[in-house]
Amino acid sequence: MTPSLERPPLQADERTALVGWLDLQRQILRRKCEGLSEADAHRSVLPTSPAMTMAGLVRHMRWTEHTWLEVLFLGGDETRNPSFDETVEDADWRADGIPLAQLLAEYEAQCARSNEIVAAASLDDVGCHSDYRSGGANLRWMLIHLVEETGRHAGHADIVRELLDGTKGYY
């Protein structure tokens, strides 16, 4: 049985609230993948957006976490991140041939790494990647953005899942 999803405590400190809301949206995205066949996980429901698949959403969010916390915040190497590949449109969404279980495991590992980075830094610390304007944001701003981005794509996953097999529900 899938554990219930919990919101952060109503009286949480800022860090607990931010990470709690981000973790909740991450869990919702993962939950939307439960029970999907490989074929459905890789099937686009929007003819004009072939990369908008459940697998593509998970892959994109894995690399989004990497972009914001490992590259822009820590100043890490962007060359291993397909989001920065300007030769392939939407390279970070491309999940052809990658099993959903692998994509979910990679996303889970990236989320754990992101949480380690957040735990080791002050919310006031500023990103280290000066080649990008957003690298000048503080960790607080980046976390708020990740909550927004993850929540937005969890909503997309909700719609994609309903179009795939009729499964509905926020939780």
C-alpha positions in Angstrom: 0.0 0.0 0.0 1.3 3.5 -0.9 2.0 5.6 2.2 -0.2 8.7 2.5 1.1 12.0 1.4 1.6 14.6 4.2 1.8 18.4 4.0 4.5 20.0 6.1 3.5 21.0 9.7 1.4 24.1 9.9 3.8 25.8 12.3 7.0 24.8 10.4 10.1 26.9 10.2 11.0 28.3 6.8 13.4 25.5 5.7 11.1 22.7 6.9 8.2 24.3 5.1 10.1 24.8 1.8 11.6 21.3 1.7 8.3 19.8 3.0 6.3 21.3 0.1 9.0 20.4 -2.4 9.1 16.8 -1.1 5.3 16.6 -1.3 5.2 17.7 -5.0 8.0 15.2 -5.7 6.0 12.4 -4.1 2.9 13.3 -6.1 4.9 13.2 -9.4 6.3 9.7 -8.4 2.8 8.5 -7.3 1.3 9.4 -10.7 3.7 6.8 -12.3 2.5 3.9 -10.1 1.1 1.0 -12.0 1.9 2.4 -15.4 3.0 0.0 -18.1 6.3 0.9 -20.0 4.2 1.6 -23.1 2.0 4.0 -21.3 4.9 5.7 -19.4 6.4 6.5 -22.8 3.2 7.3 -24.7 2.5 10.9 -25.6 -1.1 12.0 -25.2 -0.5 15.3 -26.9 0.2 15.0 -30.6 1.8 18.5 -30.6 4.1 17.7 -27.7 5.7 14.2 -28.2 8.1 14.5 -25.3 5.2 15.2 -22.9 5.1 11.7 -21.4 5.2 10.5 -17.9 8.7 9.2 -18.5 9.6 12.6 -20.0 8.2 14.5 -17.1 10.2 12.4 -14.6 13.4 12.8 -16.6 12.9 16.5 -17.0 12.4 17.0 -13.3 15.5 15.0 -12.5 17.6 17.3 -14.6 15.7 20.4 -13.3 16.8 19.5 -9.7 20.4 19.0 -11.0 20.3 22.3 -12.9 19.2 24.4 -10.0 21.1 22.8 -7.1 24.2 21.2 -8.5 24.9 23.5 -11.4 23.5 26.9 -10.6 23.8 26.8 -6.8 27.1 24.7 -6.3 28.6 25.8 -9.6 29.0 22.2 -10.9 29.6 20.8 -14.4 26.7 21.5 -16.7 28.1 19.4 -19.6 26.6 16.1 -18.1 23.2 17.7 -17.9 21.1 17.5 -21.2 19.2 20.6 -20.2 22.3 22.6 -21.4 22.5 20.7 -24.7 21.5 23.3 -27.3 21.9 20.9 -30.2 18.9 18.8 -29.2 15.5 20.4 -28.5 14.1 19.4 -25.1 17.0 17.0 -24.6 16.2 16.7 -20.9 12.7 15.4 -21.7 13.8 12.7 -24.1 13.3 9.3 -22.4 13.1 6.9 -25.3 14.5 3.5 -24.4 15.0 4.4 -20.7 12.8 2.2 -18.4 10.5 4.1 -16.1 11.9 2.3 -13.1 15.4 3.6 -14.0 14.1 7.1 -14.5 12.3 7.0 -11.1 15.4 5.7 -9.4 17.5 8.5 -11.0 15.0 11.1 -9.9 14.9 9.7 -6.4 18.7 9.8 -6.2 18.7 13.4 -7.5 16.1 14.5 -5.0 18.1 12.9 -2.2 21.2 14.7 -3.4 19.3 18.0 -3.6 18.1 17.6 0.0 21.7 17.0 1.1 22.8 20.2 -0.7 19.9 22.2 1.0 20.7 20.7 4.4 24.3 21.8 4.2 23.7 25.4 3.2 22.0 28.6 4.5 18.9 29.8 2.7 20.7 33.1 2.2 23.7 31.5 0.4 23.9 32.6 -3.2 24.5 30.4 -6.2 28.0 30.0 -7.6 27.5 29.8 -11.3 28.1 33.3 -12.6 27.6 32.4 -16.3 23.9 32.3 -15.8 21.8 35.1 -14.3 19.8 32.7 -12.2 23.1 31.5 -10.6 23.0 34.7 -8.6 19.8 33.7 -6.8 19.9 32.7 -3.1 19.0 29.2 -2.1 15.6 30.4 -0.7 14.7 31.7 -4.2 15.9 28.5 -5.9 13.8 26.3 -3.5 10.7 28.4 -4.0 11.2 28.1 -7.8 11.7 24.3 -7.4 8.4 24.1 -5.5 6.7 26.0 -8.3 8.3 24.0 -11.1 7.7 20.6 -9.5 4.1 21.5 -8.6 3.5 22.7 -12.1 4.8 19.4 -13.6 3.0 17.3 -11.0 -0.1 18.9 -12.3 0.9 18.0 -15.9 1.4 14.4 -14.7 -2.1 14.4 -13.2 -3.5 15.4 -16.6 -1.3 13.0 -18.6 -2.2 10.1 -16.3 -5.9 10.8 -16.6 -5.6 10.9 -20.4 -3.6 7.7 -20.4 -5.9 5.5 -18.3 -8.5 7.6 -16.5 -6.7 7.5 -13.2 -7.6 10.7 -11.3 -6.8 12.3 -7.9 -4.4 14.8 -6.3 -3.4 12.2 -3.8 
